[in-house]
């Protein structure tokens, strides 16, 4: 097994560079962020303890964080472009196989990756995501209950899931909506910094990809890869009934765990439980 050297690196792929950071030791675990717009920094330090047993590869998807923006980025409109990036990254790092964890939109990306390149994966963790984007009405009903004011709900309903004209607008709307993502809004500011330096272009790419990607008919094929699906009972972005639970039901043989007291970020709000569930399940597949 190739042991990756810890540290940050930039990996050339198709004329641009993808930024990743490697920590820990053991079998490799790729960690794919959601968003898009801010990259992997929101995972740190929350997932770092997994590095006691796994070599963690945190990646900034193209156009996010420290990765370059491809010249044709505005034409990217299918999730397959992103799953191919992960495949190329594995090859460039010299790894034969790895396990993969994707959160939120990243959970959708890694589902595509598992379908497009099943031979790359030893195991798959889908965290607080969905397989079929058909639940905006349900998400908005849940968002109303999760919002801390009428004004915040109006921001979520009318301004969040639409293209952003600038990075500044993206940061501003994110800041206004952010506390609704937590079951305990005190985490924001006290334990979790407000994200800054986001990319409107990356977020807009997310919207294009959602509109042009439909994994529904292919999802049962993921069953060839050992899969753990994670949901959070108070997550309005992907309500569990139409998100994690449904994905679990669609993926043959998948395991499932639901966090009772978290919004969209159980790896923050129920960190110890999240780490225990993920590390224990991966350990069984080592």
ABEGO torsion letter per residue (X at the ends): XBBBBBEBBBBBBGGBBBBBBBBEBEBBBBBBBBOBGAEAAAAOAAAAAAAAABBBBBBBBBGBEABBBBAAAAABABAAAAAAAAAAAAAAAGBABBBBBBBEAAAAAAAAAAAABAAABABBBBBGBBABBAAAAAAAAAAAAABABAAAAAAAAAAABBBBABAAAAAAAAAAAAAAABABAAABGAABBBBBGBBAAAAAAAAAAAAABBAAAAAAAAAABBBBBBBBAABAABBAAABAAAAAAABBGBBBBBBAABBABAAAABAAAAAAAAAAAAAAAX
